[in-house]
Amino acid sequence: MKLQIMQIWTVQAAKAHFSELLRASITQAVQMITIHGKETAVLIPIAEWQRLQQK
């Protein structure tokens, strides 16, 4: 199952709006963080992480 990216954040925006980023990952979907336009990290809800760990 492929995870759908809901929103892409620059590292600067992620740092400045971390609470919003965290909330969005819980209520919406996977949030991606980029550095200099390069996909670098994703933030996912803990339930999704646990599901992925069971595979």
Secondary structure, DSSP 8 states (H G I E B T S, - for coil): ----EEEEEEHHHHHHTHHHHHHHHHHT-EEEEEETTEEEEEE--HHHHHHHHT-
